[in-house]
Structures are given as structure tokens and as C-alpha cells.
Amino acid sequence: MRVWREAAAFQAAILFGFLTFHAPGAKAQTADEKFYADRQVILLIAATAGGGYDRWGRLVGRHIARHIPGAPQIVNQNMGAAGGIAGTAHLYNVAARDGSVFGLITRDAPLAPIMHPSQARYDPSKLNWLGSTTTETSVCISRGTSSVKTLSDLMQRELIVGDTGAGTGTYVFPRALNGLFGTKFKIVSGFQNSVDVFLALERGEVDGICESLDSVSVKTPGWREKGIYNAVLHGGLEPNPHLKGVPFVFELAKSEEDRQALRFLYAGQAIGRPFAMPPDVPKARVEIMRKAFAATMRDQEFLSEAKKLRLDVDPVPGEKLEGVIKGLMSTPRSVIDRVAKFMQ
């Protein structure tokens, strides 16, 4: 009897396996999908801990594994030197190209090799773009007690702003706007990240910052309504509907050449918070990660946590991101040269 029961159980197991394998919709995993099982995947965040990029990177890292076959462990690694350029160069030149590494790079990092091709340490067109969590708006703010409250004030009086390093928007935008249009930002360097600048703002050591809107909103909820900061100017490729009544940077343009310069200067805002993989990663693994990224952007748990963190999810697909990069690389050299000298 015992032998019969064991034989029956064995036959049932075989039948179950057969039916499972041949069930409608069942699909055997490919070798590239199996690659991610029981593996650590590094998420390189090209920024220091605590800032806006770090929040976005860690948020995606907490949710994307559910959408990758095999649910690998995501390990965050911050590399924030040189305004994110060092992290981007590491992703391009050093990181493994087997699909086990992806990165969140700074939105302006793709501009550096376009502006200075002879000094380029990476080619943004060869990165495998997964997508961006959001498009960006840069907003230049001043303390509520500052004498600079409007764009008109900024054209006449000095506003001391903190910056977090060359290559970041906190440095690039005020410097370029000074050179292109005569605004009167005075830039104070030496801050590790925007958290440090906001602490300096609270202490009265600086009077303002040009920072992403979502970062300002996260660090100081209700900042406009409470009069904590003044919104002096905002920039991007399009006006932000949440900043109605705040001057848009294209209002400074007096010619088509000015508008071209501004489109190049603020192109990074359309890039937003971009995720990419190194060059030469097998195409099937890039596709797996693109699908996982896109699924994460629709994931209700991800969206719920983003809302709690006051992060505005407005995703850009990897394919569209590739198009933005190609468009940047076709910008006329004369326009690039006009802007680049203020971004060094």
C-alpha cells in the first residue's frame, strides 16, 4: 500500500509539473531573465546622500526589484563628486557591462561632453537610457526677508546664492543667467549638497538658491504660502503650471539666439532624473531593465510612497530620453559655445 501511495504521489507530481509548464501563458525564463535571480544589482547614484537625486534613487531602488525577473537585491552606491560627472564617468568606463549595474545620473551630466568634446570622459549617446522619473523645473528662490523678491529686483540688486559644485543647477543656472542676461546672483561655493545650502539659508549665511522645484517643496513644505521663500524666477523648457505668476526664464530672451541658448541651458530639465546602464550591456538585459523601470513608474506602492515624499512622478520613457540626448548633440556649435563658457 505504501509503495502504491508513493507511486501515485510521484505520478501526481509529474502531472502537476507538466500542466504547469504547459499552462496557457506560462513561459520558461530566458537566460537573460535567469541572470538576475539571486544576484545583487548595484544602483549607482551620482550624487551625495540626502539630496533630491538620492531620494529619487533610493525610492526607485526600493520598488524596482519586484519588476525584475528573479527579484534581485538592489544595493545603493553614492558617488557624488564633480557635480555628478564623476559618477557618470564611472558608470560609463568602470561599471560592469553585464547588466548588474544601472545608475541615476545628474540631469546636466550629458551636457558636459557635448560642450567639451576634447575633454569628454563618456559619450551620452552610447549609454543605455532606461527612462526618467520626472521632468524638472528649476526655481530660484530668496529668503522671505531678502530685499530681492522679484526678477526686477534681481536685475538691480545682488542675491547671494549657495551652490553645490560645478555641473549642478545650483551653480550653472545663476552663473549663466548672469553672463547671458545680466542678473546679479553672487555665487558662494563649498556646499556638499542642497541640504547644506538650506541650513545656510536658515542661518542667514546665504540668501537664496537655484534648485529643483521638487527639492525645495520636499525640504520646505508650503514655502510660498507661508512666505518662507520668494519665488524669483523659474526655468525649464516650458513654464510650470504650479508656479503661475512667477517669471519664466524665457521672458529674458530678446532674440531667437537667446531662446536657443536657453533651450540648451535648460535641456537638463527635460532629462529630469535619468536612469541609465553602461554601454555594451546585452540588449536583452537592457530591455528587461527598461520594462522593469516602466512598470515601477506605474506601481501603486511606488506612486503612494512618492506622494508621501512629495515627489512628482512624471516619467519619461527610455526611448524618448534617447531622442532628447540626440537633439542636444545636434545643437549648433555657436549656441553651445555661447552657453558653455558660463557652465565651466
Backbone hydrogen bonds, N-H to C=O, Kabsch-Sander energy under -0.5 kcal/mol:
donor,donor_aa,acceptor,acceptor_aa,energy
5,R,1,M,-2.6
6,E,2,R,-2.3
7,A,3,V,-2.2
8,A,4,W,-2.6
9,A,5,R,-2.6
10,F,6,E,-2.3
11,Q,7,A,-2.3
12,A,8,A,-2.4
13,A,9,A,-2.3
14,I,10,F,-2.1
15,L,11,Q,-2.5
16,F,12,A,-2.8
17,G,13,A,-2.4
18,F,14,I,-2.4
19,L,15,L,-2.8
20,T,16,F,-2.6
21,F,17,G,-2.4
22,H,18,F,-2.1
23,A,20,T,-0.8
26,A,23,A,-2.0
34,K,30,T,-2.4
35,F,31,A,-1.2
36,Y,33,E,-1.1
37,A,34,K,-1.3
38,D,70,G,-0.8
39,R,36,Y,-1.1
41,V,39,R,-0.5
41,V,73,Q,-3.3
42,I,100,S,-2.5
43,L,75,V,-2.8
44,L,42,I,-0.7
44,L,102,F,-2.5
45,I,43,L,-0.6
45,I,77,Q,-2.9
46,A,44,L,-0.7
46,A,104,L,-2.8
47,A,45,I,-2.3
51,G,48,T,-1.0
55,R,51,G,-2.1
56,W,52,G,-2.2
57,G,53,Y,-3.0
58,R,54,D,-2.6
59,L,55,R,-2.0
60,V,56,W,-2.5
61,G,57,G,-2.5
62,R,58,R,-1.6
63,H,59,L,-0.6
63,H,60,V,-1.3
64,I,60,V,-2.8
66,R,63,H,-1.0
67,H,64,I,-1.9
68,I,65,A,-1.4
71,A,68,I,-2.6
73,Q,39,R,-2.1
75,V,41,V,-2.7
75,V,73,Q,-0.5
76,N,74,I,-0.5
77,Q,43,L,-2.3
79,M,45,I,-2.8
83,G,80,G,-0.6
84,G,81,A,-1.2
85,I,82,A,-1.9
86,A,81,A,-1.3
87,G,81,A,-0.6
88,T,84,G,-2.0
89,A,85,I,-2.6
90,H,86,A,-2.1
91,L,87,G,-2.3
92,Y,88,T,-2.1
93,N,89,A,-3.0
94,V,90,H,-2.3
95,A,90,H,-2.6
102,F,42,I,-2.5
103,G,276,A,-3.1
104,L,44,L,-2.7
105,I,103,G,-0.6
105,I,274,P,-2.1
109,A,106,T,-1.3
111,L,108,D,-1.5
112,A,108,D,-0.8
112,A,109,A,-0.7
114,I,110,P,-0.5
115,M,111,L,-2.4
116,H,112,A,-2.2
119,Q,116,H,-1.6
120,A,117,P,-0.9
126,K,123,D,-2.1
127,L,123,D,-0.5
127,L,124,P,-0.7
128,N,277,M,-2.5
129,W,127,L,-0.9
130,L,275,F,-2.5
131,G,275,F,-1.4
132,S,316,V,-2.5
133,T,273,R,-1.4
136,E,269,Q,-3.4
138,S,235,G,-2.3
139,V,211,E,-3.1
140,C,233,L,-3.2
141,I,139,V,-0.6
141,I,209,I,-2.7
142,S,230,N,-1.7
143,R,207,D,-2.5
144,G,228,I,-2.5
146,S,143,R,-2.2
149,K,147,S,-0.9
154,L,150,T,-2.0
155,M,151,L,-1.3
156,Q,153,D,-1.5
157,R,153,D,-3.3
159,L,184,K,-2.2
161,V,159,L,-0.6
161,V,186,K,-2.8
162,G,208,G,-1.9
163,D,188,V,-2.3
168,T,165,G,-1.8
171,Y,168,T,-1.3
172,V,168,T,-2.9
173,F,169,G,-1.4
175,R,171,Y,-1.6
176,A,172,V,-2.7
177,L,173,F,-2.6
178,N,174,P,-1.9
179,G,175,R,-2.1
180,L,176,A,-3.0
181,F,177,L,-2.0
182,G,177,L,-0.6
182,G,178,N,-1.4
183,T,177,L,-1.3
184,K,154,L,-1.5
186,K,159,L,-3.0
187,I,185,F,-0.6
188,V,161,V,-3.0
189,S,187,I,-0.5
191,F,163,D,-1.4
196,D,193,N,-0.6
197,V,193,N,-1.2
198,F,194,S,-2.4
199,L,195,V,-1.9
200,A,196,D,-2.0
201,L,197,V,-2.3
202,E,198,F,-2.2
203,R,199,L,-1.7
204,G,200,A,-0.7
204,G,201,L,-0.9
205,E,200,A,-2.5
206,V,200,A,-0.9
207,D,160,I,-2.5
208,G,160,I,-1.3
209,I,141,I,-1.3
211,E,139,V,-2.3
211,E,209,I,-0.7
213,L,137,T,-2.8
216,V,212,S,-2.1
217,S,213,L,-2.5
218,V,214,D,-2.1
219,K,215,S,-2.3
220,T,216,V,-2.4
223,W,220,T,-1.3
226,K,222,G,-2.5
227,G,224,R,-1.1
228,I,223,W,-1.3
229,Y,223,W,-1.6
230,N,142,S,-3.0
232,V,140,C,-2.3
232,V,230,N,-0.9
233,L,140,C,-1.3
234,H,247,P,-2.3
235,G,138,S,-3.0
243,L,240,N,-2.1
244,K,241,P,-0.7
246,V,243,L,-2.1
249,V,234,H,-2.4
251,E,248,F,-2.6
252,L,249,V,-2.1
253,A,250,F,-1.0
259,R,255,S,-1.9
260,Q,256,E,-2.5
261,A,257,E,-2.2
262,L,258,D,-2.3
263,R,259,R,-2.3
264,F,260,Q,-2.0
265,L,261,A,-2.7
266,Y,262,L,-2.6
267,A,264,F,-1.1
269,Q,266,Y,-1.5
270,A,266,Y,-0.6
270,A,267,A,-1.2
271,I,267,A,-1.1
272,G,268,G,-2.1
273,R,134,T,-1.0
275,F,131,G,-3.1
276,A,103,G,-2.5
277,M,128,N,-2.6
281,V,278,P,-0.8
285,R,282,P,-0.9
286,V,282,P,-1.9
287,E,283,K,-2.4
288,I,284,A,-1.8
289,M,285,R,-2.1
290,R,286,V,-2.5
291,K,287,E,-2.4
292,A,288,I,-2.1
293,F,289,M,-2.5
294,A,290,R,-2.6
295,A,291,K,-2.5
296,T,292,A,-2.1
297,M,293,F,-1.8
298,R,294,A,-0.6
298,R,295,A,-0.9
299,D,295,A,-0.7
299,D,296,T,-0.9
303,L,299,D,-2.7
304,S,300,Q,-2.3
305,E,301,E,-2.2
306,A,302,F,-2.6
307,K,303,L,-2.0
308,K,304,S,-1.8
309,L,305,E,-2.0
310,R,307,K,-1.3
311,L,306,A,-3.0
312,D,310,R,-0.5
313,V,311,L,-0.8
314,D,133,T,-2.0
314,D,312,D,-0.6
316,V,132,S,-2.5
318,G,130,L,-1.0
321,L,317,P,-2.1
322,E,318,G,-2.1
323,G,319,E,-1.5
324,V,320,K,-2.0
325,I,321,L,-2.2
326,K,322,E,-2.3
327,G,323,G,-2.2
328,L,324,V,-2.2
329,M,325,I,-2.0
330,S,326,K,-0.7
330,S,327,G,-0.8
331,T,328,L,-1.6
335,V,332,P,-0.6
336,I,332,P,-2.1
337,D,333,R,-2.9
338,R,334,S,-1.5
339,V,335,V,-1.8
340,A,336,I,-3.4
341,K,337,D,-1.2
342,F,339,V,-1.9
343,M,340,A,-1.8
